[in-house]
Amino acid sequence: MCDVTSTSAPRLPRVRASELVGRGWLNTGGKDVTLADLRGKVVVLDFWTFCCINCLHVLDELREIEERHRDVLVIVGVHSPKFVHEADPVALAAAVERYEVHHPVLDDPDLVTWQAFTARAWPTLVVIDPEGYVVAQMAGEGHAHAVETLVRDLVAEHEAKGTLHRGDGPYVAPTPQPTTLRFPAKAVELPGGTFLVADAGHHALTEVAADGETLVRRIGSGERGLVDGGPDVARFSEPNGLCLVPDELRERLGYDVLVADTVNHALRGVRLGDGHVTTVAGTGEQYMVGAVDNVTPHDGGTAHPVEGGVGDQWPPRQVKLSSPWDVAWSPQLAAFVVAMAGNHTLWAFDDEQGSVRHLAGTMNEGLVDGAPDESWFAQPSGLSVDAAGHVWLADAETSALRRLDPADAHVHSVAGTGLFDFGHRDGAADQALFQHPLGVAALPDGSVLVADTYNGALRRWVPGEDGGTVSTLATDLAEPSGLVLPAGDPDHVLVVESAAHRLTRIALPAGAGTQVDGGAHRTQRPVTQIGTDVALEVVFHPAAGQKLDDRWGPSTSLQVSATPPGLLLDGAGDDVALTRTLRLDPGVGEGVLHVTARAASCDADPGIEHPACHLAAQDWGVPVRVVEGADATLVLPLHG
């Protein structure tokens, strides 16, 4: 259901916000926070989980709004975990520090507050007015403009009513302890035997000596930003992946290391001789699937929609990227492979030819093997290329080890089953389970190491009959996220222990590792009971002063599928309307409905020559159970 034009922000019926209930609070100086404490402020509840790339995008979308309205606005992060590891309060505290969350966070491991506000997706935003009433709910990302507009309107309204209270909120900044590395993400060995580390928590690159500890130098000022220049001037924003440029290309390209500068949505080239940093791909803005301005025209004129299908390519500095998480050189492709975590794809960057190419993935989130233009990924976050040219990847949100074979143009899954199943289980690869892995390293013998991040483990896949086997080489690691194979030392691997702020050298056993069976887990969320015939409605209202943007075709899209596929007898597929009739198979009984919705809106004032446009997008995975006589409607608020 869509409004063509919105002249004022649509409001929900006046419903009192539920109390904020959870295990405890972070960033409040040890104090609990109630809604009564927040009376007089505009409150935005941000339901998130720290594994989720879309949630991290929303954190970044809210930073400027939070700073601009800090005296009247209180953002409360409600952390409702997906993975078992995310329910660990120590891990949550580390994540809050890692991602520079500068507002109170409610720890909601049992999803009590999640259910009270009927959240169905990560991320979800709920806006509460200064009198304690819910006025809006939004799912997904791309809502910064709508939030900003609503906050301004609520401030004006309640200042006039005398119900707005200006002043400090309940946020109390923690005091971080100084360390040489701060939440390091990945590392590479430099020709002299030192290591260059993507020091994400310091927004810099840090070179350490061969011992992995002694500071040699930093490249980057340490302040979050996107600035090129020398080592004291340049700025990064949570850099992750690093890759050495092949020797034969360094002089021609003018840099020695390629960096996936994740939150800047950019690739940066670093010259080791003097530490100079240059942006080589990306515009600094996020690629939004379906947006009209993902590519800047050659002549600087009006942007047009770009589908971004597999095989499409663009000039590197004219196309937006989406949270590049890792990079690896592929001799077979004569290009750098980029794990584009933000839109679940692999891209290829060829700086000699001046192109960035969409290599694989439909931009849908999930685990589907096959041809590159049919495959689905879910936050690919670690890359390694083996001697045969296979591109190995850690597909984080599906807890999977996968590979792309350039020779046969096919994506294969070695271990992992989908978005909601995970665990720590060794043995036959088709039965093995990981938990949100972020790093991989292909060994010369054909086996592959996996940094099994949320299990705190180092794992190894060994090829063999029936898909090979998986074993565990080390445990009790603190969120291992990157792996380095030191030159001249084939018996060890250097593990980037991100949450311990260090590099750790681990011996590789000559034989197989140990066999661990820590059990299987499935993401637990409330199950929605629905009937066999269901009216699906995605609600979207443009923000005040905006209208649906149909200049380049339909302004909305809706995609529906199910796991297992047989659950959905009718209603699957893509269409324009945000309403759909679904028919479910009672014989299958239960599963997950996958719903992807997008809506584009722009300034409604015809006098504006170049209207500002915004794209709201969300992927829902709704657990459902078919029950006779249950609700015949399923309403999902994209913005309502």
Residue pairs with C-beta under 8 A, 6 or more apart in sequence:
1 537
1 538
1 539
1 540
1 578
1 579
2 540
2 541
2 548
2 555
2 556
2 578
2 599
3 10
3 540
3 541
3 542
3 548
4 547
4 548
5 542
5 546
5 547
5 548
5 604
6 541
6 542
6 543
6 544
6 545
6 546
6 547
6 604
7 544
7 545
7 604
8 153
8 544
9 135
9 136
9 146
9 149
9 150
9 153
9 541
9 543
9 544
10 136
10 541
10 640
11 135
11 136
12 134
12 135
12 136
12 137
12 640
14 133
15 133
15 134
16 132
16 133
16 134
17 35
17 43
17 117
17 126
17 128
17 132
17 133
17 134
18 113
18 116
18 117
19 34
19 35
19 116
20 33
20 34
20 35
20 45
20 76
20 78
20 106
20 113
21 108
21 112
21 113
21 116
22 78
22 106
22 107
22 108
22 109
22 110
22 112
22 113
23 89
23 107
23 108
23 109
23 110
24 32
24 89
24 107
25 31
25 32
25 33
25 104
25 105
25 106
25 107
26 92
26 93
26 96
26 104
26 105
26 107
26 174
27 96
27 101
27 102
27 103
27 104
27 105
27 171
27 172
27 173
27 174
28 104
28 170
28 171
28 172
29 172
31 170
31 172
33 76
33 104
33 106
33 170
35 43
35 128
35 132
36 132
37 170
38 74
38 76
38 128
38 132
38 169
38 170
39 130
39 131
39 132
39 165
40 130
40 158
40 163
40 164
40 165
41 72
41 73
41 74
41 130
41 164
41 165
41 169
42 69
42 72
42 73
42 74
42 127
42 128
42 129
42 130
42 151
42 154
42 155
42 158
43 73
43 74
43 75
43 76
43 127
43 128
44 62
44 73
44 74
44 75
44 76
44 125
44 126
44 127
44 128
44 147
44 151
45 76
45 78
45 113
45 117
45 125
45 126
45 127
45 128
46 55
46 58
46 59
46 62
46 75
46 76
46 77
46 78
46 123
46 124
46 125
47 78
47 80
47 114
47 117
47 119
47 122
47 123
47 124
47 125
47 126
48 55
48 58
48 59
48 77
48 78
48 79
48 80
48 122
48 123
49 55
49 79
49 80
49 81
49 82
49 83
49 86
49 122
50 56
50 79
50 86
50 91
50 92
50 95
50 98
50 99
51 82
51 83
51 86
51 396
51 397
51 436
51 454
52 82
52 122
52 123
52 397
53 323
53 341
53 342
53 379
53 397
54 122
54 123
54 140
54 141
54 618
54 619
55 122
55 123
56 99
56 263
56 323
57 141
57 286
57 323
57 342
58 123
58 125
58 141
58 143
59 99
59 101
60 263
61 141
61 142
61 143
61 144
61 147
62 75
62 144
62 147
63 102
64 144
65 73
65 144
65 147
65 148
65 151
66 73
66 75
66 102
66 103
69 151
69 155
70 169
71 166
71 167
71 168
72 151
72 155
72 164
72 166
73 151
73 169
74 103
74 104
74 169
74 170
74 171
75 103
76 103
76 104
76 105
76 106
77 96
77 101
77 103
77 104
77 105
77 106
78 105
78 106
78 108
78 113
78 114
79 86
79 92
79 105
79 106
79 107
79 108
80 108
80 109
80 111
80 113
80 114
80 119
80 122
81 87
81 92
81 109
82 122
82 523
83 422
83 435
83 436
83 454
83 521
83 523
84 422
84 435
84 454
84 521
85 91
85 435
85 436
85 453
85 454
85 455
85 456
86 92
86 95
86 454
87 109
89 107
91 479
91 499
92 105
92 107
94 183
94 479
94 499
95 101
96 105
97 174
97 176
97 183
97 201
98 183
98 200
98 201
98 498
98 499
99 238
100 224
102 171
102 173
103 169
103 171
104 169
104 170
104 171
106 113
108 114
111 524
111 525
111 526
115 526
117 124
117 126
117 134
117 137
119 126
120 139
120 528
120 620
120 622
120 636
121 139
121 140
121 618
121 619
121 620
121 621
121 636
123 139
123 140
123 141
124 137
124 138
124 139
125 136
125 137
125 138
125 139
125 143
125 147
126 134
126 136
126 137
126 138
127 134
127 135
127 136
127 137
127 138
127 147
127 150
127 151
127 154
128 134
128 135
129 135
129 154
129 158
130 154
130 158
130 163
130 164
130 165
131 158
131 163
135 150
135 154
136 146
136 150
136 639
136 640
137 637
137 639
137 640
138 146
138 147
138 616
138 637
138 638
138 639
138 640
139 618
139 620
139 636
139 637
139 638
139 639
140 597
140 616
140 617
140 618
140 619
140 638
141 616
141 617
141 618
142 288
142 614
142 615
142 616
142 617
143 616
143 639
144 614
145 543
145 546
145 612
145 614
146 542
146 543
146 546
146 614
146 616
146 639
149 543
149 544
149 545
150 543
150 544
153 544
155 164
158 164
176 182
179 501
180 206
180 208
180 213
180 215
180 501
181 197
181 199
181 201
181 202
181 206
181 208
181 501
181 502
181 503
182 199
182 200
182 201
182 202
182 501
183 199
183 200
183 201
183 498
183 499
183 501
184 197
184 198
184 199
184 200
184 201
184 206
184 481
184 482
184 496
184 497
184 498
184 501
184 502
184 503
185 198
185 199
185 200
185 238
185 239
185 240
185 241
185 481
185 482
185 496
185 498
186 197
186 198
186 240
186 241
186 242
186 326
186 382
186 439
186 481
186 482
186 496
187 195
187 196
187 197
187 198
187 242
187 482
187 484
187 494
187 496
187 503
188 195
188 196
188 242
188 243
188 244
188 257
188 484
189 195
189 484
189 486
189 487
189 494
190 196
190 207
190 244
190 272
193 210
193 487
194 207
194 208
194 209
194 210
194 216
195 207
195 208
195 209
195 210
195 212
195 484
195 494
195 503
196 205
196 206
196 207
196 242
196 257
196 272
197 205
197 206
197 207
197 208
197 242
197 496
197 503
198 205
198 239
198 240
198 241
198 242
198 259
198 260
198 482
199 205
199 206
199 218
199 220
199 239
200 238
200 239
200 240
200 262
200 498
201 238
201 501
202 218
202 220
202 222
203 220
203 221
203 222
203 223
203 224
203 225
203 235
203 236
203 237
203 238
203 239
204 218
204 219
204 220
204 221
204 222
204 236
204 239
205 218
205 219
205 220
205 236
205 239
205 242
205 257
205 259
205 270
206 215
206 217
206 218
206 219
207 215
207 216
207 217
207 218
207 219
208 214
208 215
208 216
208 503
209 215
209 216
212 494
212 502
212 503
212 504
212 505
213 502
213 503
217 231
217 275
218 231
219 231
219 234
219 270
219 275
219 277
220 231
220 234
220 235
220 236
220 277
221 227
221 232
221 233
221 234
221 235
223 235
224 235
224 236
224 237
224 238
224 263
225 235
225 236
225 237
225 264
226 235
226 236
226 237
226 261
226 264
226 266
226 279
226 284
227 233
227 234
227 235
228 234
228 268
228 276
228 277
228 278
228 279
229 276
229 277
230 274
230 275
230 276
230 277
231 274
231 275
231 276
231 277
234 275
234 276
234 277
236 259
236 261
236 264
236 268
236 277
237 261
237 262
237 263
237 264
238 261
238 262
238 263
239 259
239 260
239 261
239 262
239 268
240 260
240 262
240 324
240 325
240 326
240 381
241 259
241 260
241 262
241 324
241 325
241 326
241 327
241 328
241 339
241 383
242 257
242 258
242 259
242 260
242 327
243 257
243 258
243 327
243 328
243 329
243 336
244 256
244 257
244 329
245 253
245 255
245 256
245 257
245 258
245 269
245 329
246 329
246 331
249 351
249 352
250 256
252 352
253 269
253 280
253 351
253 352
254 269
254 271
254 278
255 269
255 270
255 271
255 276
255 278
255 280
256 270
256 271
256 272
256 273
257 269
257 270
257 272
258 267
258 268
258 269
258 270
258 280
258 327
258 336
258 349
259 267
259 268
259 269
259 270
259 327
260 267
260 324
260 325
260 326
260 327
260 338
260 339
261 267
261 268
261 282
261 324
262 323
262 324
262 325
262 341
263 323
264 282
264 284
265 282
265 283
265 284
265 285
265 286
265 287
265 320
265 321
265 322
265 323
265 324
265 342
266 279
266 281
266 282
266 283
266 284
266 321
266 324
267 279
267 280
267 281
267 282
267 316
267 321
267 324
267 327
267 336
267 338
267 349
268 277
268 278
268 279
268 280
269 277
269 278
269 279
269 280
269 351
270 276
270 277
270 278
271 277
271 278
279 317
280 316
280 317
280 349
280 351
281 316
281 317
281 319
281 321
281 349
281 351
281 356
282 316
282 317
282 319
282 320
282 321
282 324
283 296
283 317
283 318
283 319
283 320
283 321
285 320
286 320
286 321
286 322
286 323
286 342
287 294
287 308
287 319
287 320
287 321
287 322
287 340
287 342
287 343
288 294
288 320
288 322
288 615
288 617
289 308
289 343
289 363
289 598
289 615
289 617
290 305
290 557
290 598
290 600
290 615
290 617
291 305
291 600
291 613
291 615
292 303
292 304
292 305
292 549
292 551
292 552
292 600
292 613
293 303
293 320
293 613
294 303
294 306
294 308
294 319
294 320
295 303
295 306
295 314
295 318
295 319
295 320
296 303
296 318
296 319
297 303
297 304
297 318
298 315
298 318
302 610
304 552
305 552
305 553
306 312
306 314
308 358
308 363
309 358
309 373
310 358
310 359
310 360
310 361
310 362
310 372
310 373
311 357
311 358
311 373
312 357
312 358
313 355
313 356
313 357
313 358
314 355
314 356
315 354
315 355
315 356
316 349
316 351
316 354
316 355
316 356
319 356
321 338
321 340
321 342
321 347
321 356
322 340
322 341
322 342
322 343
323 340
323 341
323 342
323 343
324 338
324 339
324 340
324 341
324 342
324 347
325 339
325 340
325 341
325 379
325 380
325 381
325 382
325 438
326 338
326 339
326 380
326 381
326 382
326 383
327 336
327 337
327 338
327 339
327 349
327 383
328 336
328 337
328 383
328 384
328 385
328 391
329 335
329 336
329 337
329 385
330 336
330 337
330 348
330 385
330 389
330 391
330 406
331 385
331 389
332 389
332 406
332 407
333 348
333 359
333 406
334 350
334 352
335 348
335 349
335 350
335 357
336 348
336 349
336 350
336 351
337 346
337 347
337 348
337 349
337 359
337 383
337 385
337 391
337 404
338 346
338 347
338 348
338 349
338 356
339 346
339 380
339 381
339 382
339 383
339 393
340 346
340 347
340 361
340 380
341 379
341 380
341 381
341 396
343 361
343 363
344 361
344 363
344 364
344 365
344 376
344 377
344 378
344 379
344 380
345 358
345 359
345 360
345 361
345 362
345 363
345 377
345 380
346 359
346 360
346 361
346 372
346 377
346 380
346 391
346 393
346 404
347 356
347 357
347 358
347 359
348 356
348 357
348 359
349 355
349 356
349 357
350 356
350 357
359 372
359 404
360 372
360 373
360 375
360 377
360 404
360 411
361 372
361 375
361 376
361 377
361 380
362 368
362 373
362 374
362 375
362 376
364 376
364 559
364 596
364 619
365 376
365 377
365 378
365 379
365 397
365 419
365 619
366 376
366 377
366 378
366 398
366 418
366 419
366 594
367 376
367 377
367 378
367 395
367 398
367 400
367 402
367 413
367 416
367 417
367 418
367 419
368 374
368 375
368 376
369 375
369 402
369 410
369 411
369 412
369 413
370 410
370 411
371 409
371 410
371 411
372 404
372 409
372 410
372 411
375 411
377 393
377 395
377 398
377 402
378 395
378 396
378 397
378 398
378 400
378 419
379 395
379 396
379 397
380 393
380 394
380 395
380 396
380 402
381 393
381 394
381 395
381 396
381 437
381 438
381 439
382 393
382 394
382 396
382 437
382 438
382 439
382 440
382 451
382 481
382 482
383 391
383 392
383 393
383 394
383 440
384 391
384 392
384 393
384 440
384 441
384 442
384 448
384 483
385 391
385 392
385 442
386 392
386 442
386 446
386 448
387 442
387 444
389 405
389 406
389 407
390 403
390 404
390 405
390 406
390 442
391 403
391 404
391 405
391 406
392 401
392 402
392 403
392 440
392 442
392 448
393 401
393 402
393 403
393 404
393 440
394 400
394 401
394 437
394 438
394 439
394 440
394 450
394 451
395 401
395 402
395 413
395 416
395 437
396 436
396 437
396 438
396 453
397 419
397 436
398 416
398 417
398 418
398 419
399 416
399 421
399 422
399 433
399 434
399 435
399 436
399 437
400 413
400 414
400 415
400 416
400 417
400 434
400 437
401 413
401 414
401 415
401 416
401 429
401 434
401 437
401 440
401 448
401 450
401 461
402 411
402 412
402 413
402 414
402 416
403 411
403 412
403 414
404 410
404 411
404 412
405 411
405 412
414 429
414 448
414 461
414 467
414 468
415 429
415 430
415 432
415 433
415 434
415 461
415 470
416 433
416 434
418 563
419 523
419 621
420 522
420 523
420 592
420 621
421 433
421 520
421 521
421 522
421 523
422 433
422 434
422 435
422 436
422 454
422 520
422 521
422 522
422 523
423 433
423 434
423 435
423 518
423 519
423 520
423 521
424 433
424 434
424 435
424 452
424 455
424 457
424 472
424 516
424 517
424 518
424 519
425 431
425 432
425 433
425 516
425 517
425 518
425 519
425 520
426 432
426 459
426 469
426 470
426 471
426 472
426 513
426 514
426 515
426 516
426 517
427 469
427 470
427 515
427 517
428 466
428 467
428 469
428 470
429 461
429 466
429 467
429 468
429 469
429 470
430 466
430 467
432 461
432 469
432 470
433 520
434 450
434 452
434 455
434 459
435 452
435 453
435 454
435 455
435 521
436 453
436 454
437 450
437 451
437 452
437 453
437 454
437 459
438 451
438 453
438 480
438 481
438 482
439 450
439 451
439 453
439 480
439 481
439 482
439 483
439 496
440 448
440 449
440 450
440 451
440 483
441 448
441 449
441 483
441 484
441 485
441 493
442 448
442 449
443 449
443 460
443 485
444 490
446 462
446 463
447 460
447 461
447 462
447 463
448 460
448 461
449 458
449 459
449 460
449 473
449 483
449 493
450 458
450 459
450 460
450 461
451 458
451 480
451 481
451 482
451 483
451 495
451 496
452 458
452 459
452 480
453 479
453 480
453 481
453 498
454 479
455 475
455 518
456 475
456 476
456 477
456 478
456 479
456 480
457 472
457 473
457 474
457 475
457 477
457 480
457 516
458 472
458 473
458 474
458 475
458 477
458 480
458 483
458 493
458 495
458 506
459 470
459 471
459 472
459 473
459 513
460 470
460 471
460 472
460 473
460 513
461 468
461 469
461 470
462 468
462 469
462 470
462 471
462 512
469 512
471 512
471 513
471 514
471 515
472 513
472 514
472 515
472 516
473 506
473 508
473 509
473 513
473 514
474 495
474 506
475 516
477 495
477 497
477 500
477 504
478 497
478 498
478 499
478 500
479 497
479 498
479 499
479 500
480 495
480 496
480 497
480 498
481 496
481 498
482 495
482 496
482 498
483 493
483 494
483 495
483 496
484 493
484 494
484 496
484 503
485 493
485 494
486 492
486 493
486 494
486 505
490 508
491 507
491 508
492 505
492 506
492 507
492 508
493 505
493 506
493 508
494 503
494 504
494 505
494 506
495 503
495 504
495 505
495 506
496 503
497 503
497 504
525 623
526 623
527 590
527 623
527 624
527 625
528 622
528 623
528 624
528 625
528 631
528 634
529 624
529 625
529 626
529 627
529 630
529 631
530 584
530 624
530 625
530 626
530 627
530 630
530 631
530 632
530 634
531 584
531 626
531 627
531 628
531 629
531 630
531 631
531 632
532 583
532 584
532 585
532 586
532 626
532 628
533 581
533 582
533 583
533 584
533 632
534 581
534 582
534 583
534 584
534 631
534 632
534 633
534 634
535 579
535 580
535 581
535 582
535 632
535 633
535 634
536 560
536 571
536 579
536 580
536 581
536 582
536 595
536 633
536 634
536 636
537 578
537 579
537 633
537 634
537 635
537 636
538 558
538 578
538 579
538 595
538 597
538 635
538 636
538 637
538 638
539 578
539 635
539 636
539 637
539 638
539 639
539 640
540 556
540 578
540 597
540 599
540 616
540 638
540 639
540 640
541 639
541 640
542 548
542 599
542 601
542 604
542 639
543 601
543 614
543 639
545 603
545 604
545 605
546 601
546 602
546 603
546 604
546 614
547 601
547 602
547 603
547 604
548 555
548 556
548 599
548 600
548 601
549 555
549 600
549 601
549 602
549 611
549 613
551 602
554 576
555 599
555 600
555 601
556 576
556 577
556 578
556 597
556 598
556 599
556 600
557 574
557 575
557 576
557 596
557 597
557 598
558 574
558 575
558 576
558 577
558 578
558 579
558 580
558 595
558 596
558 597
559 573
559 574
559 594
559 595
559 596
559 597
560 568
560 571
560 572
560 573
560 580
560 582
560 593
560 594
560 595
560 596
561 568
561 572
561 573
561 593
561 594
562 568
562 572
562 591
562 592
562 593
562 594
563 591
563 592
563 594
564 588
564 591
565 572
566 585
566 588
567 584
567 585
567 588
567 590
567 591
567 593
567 624
567 626
568 582
568 583
568 584
568 585
568 593
569 583
569 584
569 585
570 581
570 582
570 583
571 580
571 581
571 582
571 583
578 597
578 599
578 638
582 593
582 634
584 624
584 626
585 626
586 626
586 628
588 626
589 625
589 626
590 623
590 624
590 625
590 626
591 623
591 624
592 621
592 622
592 623
592 624
593 620
593 621
593 622
593 624
593 634
594 619
594 620
594 621
595 619
595 620
595 622
595 636
596 617
596 618
596 619
596 620
597 617
597 618
597 620
597 636
597 638
598 615
598 616
598 617
599 615
599 616
599 617
599 638
599 639
600 613
600 614
600 615
600 616
601 613
601 614
601 616
602 611
602 612
602 613
602 614
603 611
603 612
603 613
604 611
605 611
616 638
616 639
618 636
618 638
620 636
622 634
622 636
624 634
